[in-house]
Amino acid sequence: MSASAGTDGFVQVRPKRVRNVAVPAAVVVFVVCGVAAVMLRRTSTGLLLTVSDQVAMVGIGAVLAGLILLSLRPRLRADENGVEVRNSIMTRRYSWSDVRGVSFPEGANCARLELPDDEYESISAIQSFDGEHAVRAMRDLRALRREIGHIDG
């Protein structure tokens, strides 16, 4: 999905290019584990492998594919009430009064929310390898922040 900003004061961002890598990678891992599970019965080493070993191999492939697909989960939603950051595992919501700034440090992989006490929250939804998509998302997020009166400083 792309960054979307409307006149209603809402920004939603999801990473773009990670989808082009994660989905095929998950499929390849699952298929390789499935093929390995089928091939386990035809071993000439004398190793005794059962159906449960084959099922376990497919299960391992499913778990690994699921872990790869977690990279599709990041999302950022911002409105006049605050910012919701969903990374691969956790989702957190911050009110604008808690956000000291929105930055994309040079050399960083993703943007971040600057929080009180020198803390920050990484925004995995805005990733550097998304190029222009990430630039647009940062502009939209900063414009929303300015619009509601919490100007970056």
Phi, psi and omega in degrees: 000156180257173176290139177228130176226131180239180178285350180278005178073047182224133177234131174228132183225138171226150179293149182259302189289335181298330179296324180291340181258315188292316182296309177298323179296318179296319179296315180299314180299315181294316180295317179299317178294324177295316178296319178298322179295320178292320182285344182300329181287338186255058180255141181258011182274352181090002179287132181268111179244136185251178178298324179296327175295320178294317178297319179297321179295318176295321177297318177298319177298320179294318179295315179297318178296320177297319178295322177295319182290345174300337179290350177273351187284331185304141180203149174236131174233129179226139175216191184293343181272336181159198185234132174250122181247117176248113175263194186302325185242314187250154174238131179227147178241134180235136173283156182298333179292338178272346183268117180274339180181168176235121185224163174224085185302145179300131180086356181280155178277333181214164181286174177206154173267128176274126184245170178300160177061038177058029176261163176210160176239122178291141178250092183292346180286338179248097186250145185298324183283002173276354173058239184299327177301317179292321179298314179298318180297318178295319178298316180296317180294316178293322178296318177298317179299318177294318182301322183268001172100009177249081187280137175299137180218000000 
